[in-house]
Amino acid sequence: MSLAIGVDIGGTKVAAGVVDENGSIIDELRRPTPTEVVRQTEHVITDVVAELRSRHDVVAVGIGAAGWIASDRATVLFSPHLAWRNEPLRDALSERVGLPVTVENDANAAAWAEYRFGAAVDESVVACITLGTGIGGGLVVAGTLFRGAYGVAAEWGHMCVVPGGRRCACGNRGCWEMYASGTALARDARELADISPVAAHRLLELVDGDIGALTGNEVRIAAAEGDPGALEIFTAMGQRLGQGIASLAAVLDPSCFVIGGGVCEAGDLLLVPARTAFAESLTGRGFRPLARIELARFGASAGLVGAADLARRRV
């Protein structure tokens, strides 16, 4: 059975794993992502690949990168949360790792993993939404990963949902990921703590009173405990997520939506309000089938699983 390494590069972490032909991760490593210097990011990638290769015989390396990948599947055109600008990532890494390298958008890779092995096996049209630092997207149509004319399709995290709204790292305002992502969770928690320390009492306890230290993880922990303030934040985010999914359904008409990324670890805290808002916001509701909305089977690991499978298939 041939093995491949998948590397998922997000805004905060690099996750790498050895993946077999059934989509199972048999070894895994994680490192913080250096976000400001391109070469440092490449060093982290080559280091984790080298460590995994020292323990396993692998045939290829797949990179799932948080950015816009050109149609050559080699160049990162732009990354809102990393330093890549027209970066020839595939060529830069191929020489250093000594194996065939495939570069793919991280959310595309996640969508492929869920279509091949996960929550959307054999679905006709699969739309994947990854919730992490921002919102990524991937689309599989009739067994084909849809990349668009220039390689940058399915970047629905940058749909404008609030004209003139919050400034986004992409340069625009009011993008969906500014209202339904890990970054949005953390911002909403800090705003609540700043305006009403009483309502944010449990959140502040988790960070010893340091408002600036609040992240989406504290919101998830407090919400799981039943804290009203944290539950309110998650419900609002779930509603914004479901409303955005309804807009996507009007354009794509998928049979299944898969929610992945680190934020999906919240499970029903996010999924229940998202499903409700989706059903209430869908165009023509009551006269059309409701697409399934499922959590990614692979959770935050979907990107590395998909990247590894795409690399192995290309070899």
N, C-alpha and C positions, 0 to 999 in steps of 0.2 A: 504494500500500500504506500503510495507516494505521499510525502508530507510537504507542506509549504508553510512559510512564515507570513503571517499577516501583521501589519503595523498600523495602528489607528492613531493618528496625530490630531489631537484636539487642542483647544485653546489653553487647557491647563495641564494635560497629561499626555504622555506617549504610552500606549498599551500595545504590547507585542505578544504574539502567541504562535505556537506550532499547532497547525490544524490538519486533521486527517481528511480523507476523501468523503467522510460522512458528516463533516462539519463539526467534529468534536475537537475541543481544545485540550491538548495533552500536556502543554507546558505554557507558562505565561509569565511575563514580566511587566512592570510599570515603572515609569520615570516621570518626573515633572517636565513640562514642556518649556524650553527656553523660547520666549516669544519675540525677542528683540533682535537677535543676531541669527541670520540664516545658517551660517556654518555651525553654530552651536547646536541647532536643531538637527542638522545632518550628523553631527558627532553622536548625539544621543541615539539616533536611528541605527547607525552602524554599530554602536556599542551593544545595543540590545540584540541585534541580529547576530553579531559575533558570539555573544554569550549563548544564545539559543542553538546556533549551529555547532557549538562545542559539545552539545548534548544530544543532537539529533541530526540525521541525514536528511536534508531537505533539497527540493528541486528548484524552488523559486521563492521570490519575496514579493508580496503585494503591499503597496502603501495606500492606505486610506487617508487622504489629506483633507483637512478642513479648509477648503478653498476652491476656486474655480479652475478646473483642469481643462486645458485646451483639447481640441479634437485629436491632437497627435498622441494623447494619453501619456505625455511625457513632461509637459510644462505646466507649472502652477501659474496661472495668469494673475491671480489676486487672492489674498486671504485677508478677510476683515480683522481677524484676531491674531494673525502671525505676520512675520516680516516678509513673506514671499511676494515678489512682484516680478512677473515674467521669469520665474525661476526654472531652469532646466533640471528639475529634480531627478528625473529618471536617469539621465546621463551622469549627473553628479554622484548618484548612489551606486550605479551599476559597477563602476570601476572599484569602488571601495568595498563592496560586499562580495564581489566575485560570483554573482548569480544573476540570472535574468530577473529584472525588476519591472513590475507593472505599477503604474500610478493611477489611482482612481479617486474621485471625490469620496470622502468618508461616508456621507449619507447614501450615495449610490451603492457603495460597498455594503452598507447595512441593509438596504433594500434587497440587494441580491442574496444576502445570507438568509433573510426571512423568506424569500421566495423559494430558494433552493432547499432549505432545511428547517425552516422555522414556522412562524404563525401564519404564513400565507402560501404554503406549498400548493402548487397547481391552480392558484387563483388567476383569472384572466387578466385583470388589471390591478396592480398593487401600487398604492401610494404610501411611501414611508416618510414619517416625520420624526426626525431625531431632535430631542430636546437636551441641550447641554449648555455651554456658554452662550450659544445662539440657537437658531433653528436651522437644521439642514433638511434636505429633501431628496428622495430618490423615487424613480418611477419605472416599474417593469410592466411592459405591455406584451402579452402573448409570448412570454418567455424571453423577451429581449429587453435589456437595460436601455432605456431611452435617455439619450444624452443631449439631444437637440442639435441644431446645425453647427454650433460653435463649441459644443462640449459643455455648456454651462446651464443645461435645463434643470428644472425642478428646484431652483433656489427660492422656494416660496417663503423662507424666513424673511426675505426682503420685499415681500408684497407690502404695499402701504395700506395699513388698516386704520390709521388715525392721521389724516392729512395735517401736516404741520406739527405732529406730535414729537415724541422723544427723539433726540438725535441718535442715529445708529452709527456703528463703526464703518458701515459701507459708504457713508457720506450723506445719506438721505435722512429724512425724518419720518417717524411714525411706522417703522417697519414692524411686522408681526413679531419678530423675535425680541423686540423691546418690551413686549407685553406678555409673552408666553414662553419663557425660557428660564434656565437657571439664573442668569443675570437678572431677569425680571423678578424672580422670587426674592433674591437677595435685596434688590432695590426696594421692593414693597415692604420687606421686613424692616429695613433700616428707616424707611419713611414712617412706618407705624411706631417704631420705637422712639423716633424723634418727636412725633406729634403726641403720642399717648404712651408713656412708659408703663402706665398701669395695664393697658391692653396688651402690651408686649412684655409683661413681667416674666413669663416663662422663657421667651426668646432671649431676653437679657441675662437671665440666670445661666443659660447655656454658654454664654460668652463672657461671663464675669463682668457684665455691665458695659462691655466695649461695643458700642453700636457699629463701629466700622468693621468689626470682625464677623458680623452676621453674614451667613451664606445660605444658599438654598438647603444645605444639609440640616442646619438648625431648624429651619421651617418644617422640613419633613419630620424630624424627630419630635418636635413639639406638636405637630398636627396628629401624628400617630398616637400621642399621649392624650389627645382630645382637647388640646389647648384652643380656646375659642378664637383668639387672634390669628394663630397659625392656620386654623381651619378656614377662616375667612379669606386669608391670602390664597390658599390652595383652591378654594371654590371659585374665586374670581379668576384665577389663572386658568382653571379647567374650563370655565365658561368662554374665555377668550380663545382658548384652544379649539373648543367645539365649534364656535362661530367661524373661525378660520377654516376648519375642515369642511364645513358646509359650503363655503365659497369655492374650495377646491373641488368638491363634488359637482358643483354646477358646471365646472369646466371639464373635468376629467372623467366623471361617472365611473369611479373604480368599484370593484367588487369588495375590496378590503383596504382599510387603512391600518397601518402598523405604526405604533408609537414606540420609539426607541430612545436611546441616549440615557445619560446618567439620571436625569430627572424622572424617568419612567419608573425608577425604583420606588416611587411613592405609591404605585399601584392604583387601587380604587380611590384614594384621596384625589387623584387627578382624573382617572378614567370616568368615574360616575358623573361628575358635573360636565365633563367634556361630551359624553354620550347624550346627556340631556339637552345641552345647548345645541349640539349637532341636529338632533331630531326636531328641535323647536325652530331652527334657523334654515333648514334645508329648503331650497326652492321646490315648489310643487309637492310639499310634504303631504302625505296621505294618499298620493297618487303615483308613487314610485317606490321601488325597493330601497330599504335602508342598507347602505354598505356596512359591513362589520367594522368595528373599531377594536383592535386587539393590541395588547402589549407585546413588544418584541420578545420572542422566545429567548433570544440571546441577550436581552437587556443591553447594557452598555458595551458588551463584547461583540455585537453584531457587525460592527465595522471591520474589526480585524478578521473575523470569520469570512466575511464576504471578500475582503481584499485577498486573503490567502487562496480562496477558491478561484477567483478570477485569474490570479497569477498562475495557478496550477493548470487551469484550462487553457491559458494562452500558450504555455509551454507544450 
